[in-house]
Amino acid sequence: MNLTTKTIQAIKTNGRYSDGNGLYFVKRGNSTAWCFRWMKNRKAHETTLGHFPAISLAAARDLAANAKFRIQRGISQSRPEAEHTFASTAAAYFDAHAPAWRSDKHATQWMTTLETYAFPHIGNHSINDITTDHILAIISGIWIAKPETASRVRGRIESVIDYATSRGWRTDENPARWKGHLSNLLPSRAKLARVTHHEAANWRAMPDILANAPETTTGRCLRLLALTATRSAEARGATWSEIDTEARTWIIPGTRTKNGNTHIIPLSDAAMAVLADQPRLSTFIFPGRFNTPMSDITLASTLTDGTVHGLRSTFRTWVQESTNFPRELAEAALAHTNPNKVEAAYARSTTIERRRELMQAWGRFCTQSETAKILAFG
């Protein structure tokens, strides 16, 4: 029987588990690796293709298929790992630097960005054949729309290729190098930062945006983020222990907020409905892989009108253009640090119930029916 990512994650017992076609998942203690076995001259041979989850199930199958192809045709070597692909090199780099990863979350995000943006283009390419055109194909489409993500992807590709060069697997110069190379072909991030902003969706479109969000964990995360006007990291990292269902509040500790202050969010009927629909799968309300928070890439992929961060601006504009709630109340709802001491004192003295009225009104607007929208906008 073929393996699935879900069955692999559930494996607790040491052993060798077949996926077919010579590919095996091997667990020994905390080590999890992919192994490819083949026969030659009536003798069994095997090689390691990389470690899980650095190498995903799909990537491992591709590596195994490539190895089998080369062995069947006797291409230039008896060991399939002699042909270093970008994916296998990335896995080798990942393992070599494992002791230096600052957290499991950072390690997972590091490889996830490559799996999302680089592997579809160059995952199975020989590390020695990757060119500048390949790099531009990967990052040009997101360089302006997602400059921070694009910069991280470029830097990680550069590190993988530098690793290959140091190992003697590549001889040409690094096509992902920025200084003196890609800097001649793409605008700098510093210049982009002066002209690009988080694009905000039109507040009138919010009912449609939330209605069209998928009925998935990712879709519900987007809905809660929008209905509470929180930041992406705050919503993705939310835990069930932060939710007080009786008081109908979400208490985000200062360790997870941008300004370091605890932020108490009154939950509207609409927000409570989102939480009621979300199954308790993990410590996190919206888990990603391996009991970690959902990645920012995954959440961002659900929104086509504006950016996830821009939804906070959407909320702020709605308050200003469509309600009589005071600006200070909206700023308090957004957990903005107010430099004006008088206004800051007002925000601190504002009762939670006043903000509850604001968030309830926002929730009603975002979840209104088609009939209500027609009446409101003609």
N, C-alpha and C positions, 0 to 999 in steps of 0.2 A: 504494500500500500504506500502511495506517495505521501510524503510528509507535508504538513502545512505549518505556517508560522505559529499558529495557535498551539498545535500539538508539540512543536519544538519548545515553546516557552513553558509548557506544562511538564516537560521531562525533568524528573528529579533523580532518577537512578542512573548511576554510571553505566556506560555501555556504548554499543555501536548500533545506530539505527539507520536502516537502508531507505533511500529515496528512489532507488532504481537506477539503472544505467551506470552502475559503478560508483555512485555518489552516496556517501555515508555522513551522518551527523554523529560526532563522537563526543561524549561527555566523560570527563575525568575530574572529579572534584569540582572546582570552580572554573575549570578550563572547558570551553566548548569550541570545537573546531570542525571544519569540513575536510573530509578525506576522500580522495579518488583512488579506486583500486582498478587494476587492469592485469591481464595475463599476457606474458611473453615467454616463449619457449617453455610452456607448461609450468611456469613459475609465477606466483602472484607478486605484484609490485603495488606500491601505494605511495601517494604523496599528499601532503597537506596543502589545501587550497586557500586557507585563511581561517580566521576565527569569526564566530557568530557572537554578537550581531554586526560586527564591522562588515562582514560579508553576509548579505541577506540571502534568503533561500533562492530567490530568483537569480541573483548574481552568481551563487554557487552552481546552480544548474547551467548557467551560461559558461562558466569556467570549465565545468566537467565536460560539457558537450564539445568545447574547443579542444580540450586535452584529448578526448576520444578521437576526434577528427584527425588530429595530428599524429596520434599513435597509429591509427589505421593506415595512414598514408606514409608513415615512416619519415616524417618531415624533420630532417636535420638533427634530431636528438631523441634519446630514449626516455628522457624525463620531461613531462609536459610543463613543469614550472620554468624550464629554460626560456619559454616565451613569456615575458613579463608584460601583462596587460596593465592598463591604468588601474582597473579595479583591484587586481592582485597586489599591485605596488602600493595602492592606497591602504590596503589591509596590512601590508608589511610595515608601512610607516606608522599606522595606527598602533600596531602591537609594539613596535620599537619605542614609541613615546608614551605607552600606557602609564608608566609610573609617574609621568609629569602632568597627566590630566588633572585639572584642579577639582573636578567633580564628575560623577557619573553622568550628570545632566549635560555638562559641557562636552564630554566625550561623545555622547549620543548625538547631540546637535552637530558636532563637527562632522561626523560621518553622514548624518542625514542630509546636510546641505549638498554633499557630493553625490549621494544617491539620487537626490531630487533634480539637480541641475547638470552635473557632469556625466554621471554614468550613462544616461540615455544617449549621449553624444559620443563619448569616448571610452566607456567602461570596458569594452572588449577590444579596443585598439591596442596594438603594441605600444609600450611606453616610449619606444624609440621613433615611432611614426607620427607622434602628435605635433601639430603645426600651429602657427599663429592663427590660421583660418579656423581651426577647431576651437581655439580659445575664444575668438570673437563670436563664433556661432553660439557659444554657451552663454556669454555674459552681455553681449550687445543688447539683447532684448530686455534685460533687467537693469542695465547700467543707469538709466535715467529714472525708471519707474521705482526701482528698489536699489538705490545706490549702496546702502549699507550691506545688504545681502550680497549684491554683486561683488563688492570689494572683498567680502569674506570668502566667497567662492573662488575668486581669482587667487587670493593669498593661499588658500588651501591647496589649490591645484599646483601653484608654484612650489609649495613645500614638498608635495608628493614627487614632482618631477626632479627637484633638487636632490631628494633622497635617492631617486633612481640613478642620477648622475654619480652621486657619491658611492653607490654600490657597483658602478661600472655597467649598469644596464642601459645607459643612454649616453650618446656622445655629442649630440647637437646642443646648442644653447637653449636655455629655458624660454619657451614661447609665452609663458605666463608672467614673465618678469615685467614689472611696472616701469621702473626708472630706465629711461633711455630706450624703451621699446613700446609697450602698450601706452605709455604716457604720450607718445606721438600720435596715437590712433584714437584715443578716447579723451573726453573732457575730464579734468580732475574732479575729485569729490569735493574739494574746497570750493570750486566754482559752482558746482551743482547745488551745494548747500545754501548758496546765496540766492538761488532762484527757484528752488523746489520746496514745497511745503506738503504737509500731510493733506491730501485732497479730501475734502469733506463732501459727503453725499447731501443732496438737497433734502431738507427736513420733511418736505411734502412727500418724498418718496419712501420714507421710513416704513409705513404700513406695508407697502409692496415688498421692500427689501426683507423684512422679517418674515412676511408670509411666504416668501420664496426660499427662505433658508431651509436646507434639507432637514428631515426628521432624523438626525443623527446626533451623536455626541458633539461633533464639530458645529453643527447647526445650532444646537442648544447653547453651546458656549458663546457663539456669536450673539444669540438673542439675549442672554443674560448680560453680556458686556454692554450691548446697546441700551438695554432697559435700565441699567444701573450707572451708565456713563463712566465706567471704570476703564483703566488702562489694560492693554492686552495681557501683560505679564500678571496683573492682579487677577484677571478672570481665569487665565489658563492655570495659574497656580492655586486657585481656590480649593480649600479642603472642606469636607463636611463639618469638621469641628468648628469652623468659623461661622456657621449658619445657626442662628437661634430661631427655630421655627415658631416658638411660642411668642417671642417678642417681634417676630418678623423683621429681623435685622441680620445684616452681614457685617461682621466685625473683622476688618483687615488689619492685622497687627503692623506696627511701625516697621518691623523688619522686612515687610513686603511692599511698603509704599514708597513713592518717590521722595517725599519730604521727610520720611522717618517718623511721622506721626500716625497713631492709630486712626483709622477712618471707619466710622460707623455709617452704614448705608441702610436706610429704611427700605424694605422690600415691598414693592407694589404687588397687586393681585397678579399682574402679568408675570412678574419675576418669580413669584412663588409657584405659578403654574409651570414655568420652565423647570424649576427644581423638582417639582412633583413628577415630571415626565422623565427625568434623568435617573436611570438605574444606578444603584450604589455599587460600582464595579471596583472601587479602589479608595484609598485614603483621599485622593484627589477627586473633585467633582467631575472634572473633564480630563481623564487620564490619557496619556500618550502610551508609548511602549514601555514595558517593564516598570510599571507603577511610577512613572515620572510624569510631569505636567505635559500637556499637549504642546507641540512645537508651534512657534510663531508662524512658520511656513504653512503648516497645516491649517491654522485658523485663517490666515490671510487668503488662502486659496478659495474660501467660501464666499468672498465678497468681491463683486465686480464693479460696483458703483462706489467710488471713493476708496479710502483705506480704512483699516480697522481703527487706527488711532484717530482718524478724521471723524469718527462717529461722536467723539466728545465735542468737537466743534459743531457738529450737526445739532446735538442737544443744546449747546449754548446758544446757537442761532435761533432755535425753536423757542427757547425761553424769551429771548429778546423780541422776536417778531410776532409771536403768537399768544403770549400770556401777559399777565400783569404782575407776575412774581418779580420781586426785586432782584437786581443784578447780584447783590451780595449773597443771596440765597443760592443762586446758580453757581457762584464761585465756591461756596461751601460744599455744594453737592459734588463738584469736580475735585474737591480736596486741594484747591489751589492755595499756595502760600500768599497771603495778602500783605504787601509791604506797608499799607496804610493801617496804622495802629487803631484808629477809630473803627474802621470797617472790620478789622480783624476781631476786635472786641465784640462787635455786633454779631459776627459770624459765630463766635464762641457761645454767645448768649442765646442764639437762635435755637429754639427747641427742636428736638428730633421730629416732633409731630408736624411742624411747619414744613420741614423738608419732606416728610412723608406725603403731605398734600401735593408737593411739587412732583415727586416721583410717581405718585398715583396718577396724576394728570398726564404725565409723559407716557406711562404705561397704557392708559386708556387711548391716547392718541395713536401710539405705535401699533395697537392691536385692534383698531376700529374696523368696522365692516366696510365693504364696498359701498353700501348705501350711505353710510355716514360720510365717507370721503366725497361722494357725489354732492351731498348736501353742503359739505364744507367748502368745496372748491368749484362747484358748478359744472 
